[in-house]
Amino acid sequence: MSSWRESGWENASETTKKLLRHWWREERARRLFFCQIEAVETIFYRKAEDALLTLAGEWKERFAQLQAGRRWVSAVNRWSRLGEWDFLVCRDPQ
């Protein structure tokens, strides 16, 4: 994770980078522990990596992934310490 972090979170979306920069700010009133931020970085990194590998995935696999994503977002929202998250499905316009 450290090499991805040092690269400025290469290939991450601007929204992801902005969120990670916010969480890493030292002047935050309630700073997260290093391991909490690194865990979220790992999720972002793996999700970006998985998205590239599964673009042509089968319907059942894709459905299972979507359901897992929905459950994860729901769990994050119930925990409520990472703000409110939305689950969106992006589709290729072509």
N, C-alpha and C positions, 0 to 999 in steps of 0.2 A: 504494500500500500504506500509505503514511503516514496517509492520512485514515481508512482502515479501522482501522488500529492505534489512532489517536487516539480513534476512536469506541468503543474497548473491544472491538473485533472484533464489531461489531454483527451479529446473526443467527447467530453461531457458537454451537455447543453449549457447555455448561458444561465438558465434558471438553476440548474444543479450547482454550477460554480458559484453563483451568487449566494445560494443557500449554505453551501459549505464554507464560503468566506465568512458569512455571518456567524456560523457556529464556531469558527476558529478565532473570532475576535476576542482579544484578551480583555477588553474593557466591558464585556457583557456583564450585567448584574448577576446573572445565574449561569456561570460557565458550566458546560458539560465536561464530564471526565473524558480524558483522552480515549479510553477504550470505547466510550459511547460514540464518539465522533468516528473513530476508526471502524466501528461496526457498521455505521450508516454508509461510510465511504465504500466499504466492501460490498454492501448491497447495491449501491449505485454502480460500482464497477462491474459486478457480476451481471446485473440486469442489462447494462449496455453491451457487455460481451455476449450475453445470451440473445439479445435482440438481433445482433448481427448473425448469429449462428442459426436462428430458428425462423428466419423470414419465410422459408419454404416448408415449415413444419406441417405435419398432418393435422386435420381438424381436431381429432380427439386430444392430441398433445396440446394444441393451442388452447382448446377449451379448458383443459386442466390447468394450464398456466394462468389463464384469465381468472379462473375461480380462485387459484392460490393468491393471485394479486389482490383480488377483492377481499379475501379473508385477511390478508396482511394489512391492507389499508384500514379495514374495520378494526383490527386489533390495535393499530397505532392510534386511531381516533378514540377508542375506549381508554387507552392508557393516558392520552391527552397531554403528554409532556413534550410532544414534538409538534404541537399545533394541529390544525385540522387539515387533513389530506383528502384529496378527491381521487377517484379511480377513473381514468379516461382511456378509451381505446382509440388509438390513432390508426387510421387506415390510409393506405396508399391511394392517392386520388386517380391513379391511372388504371 
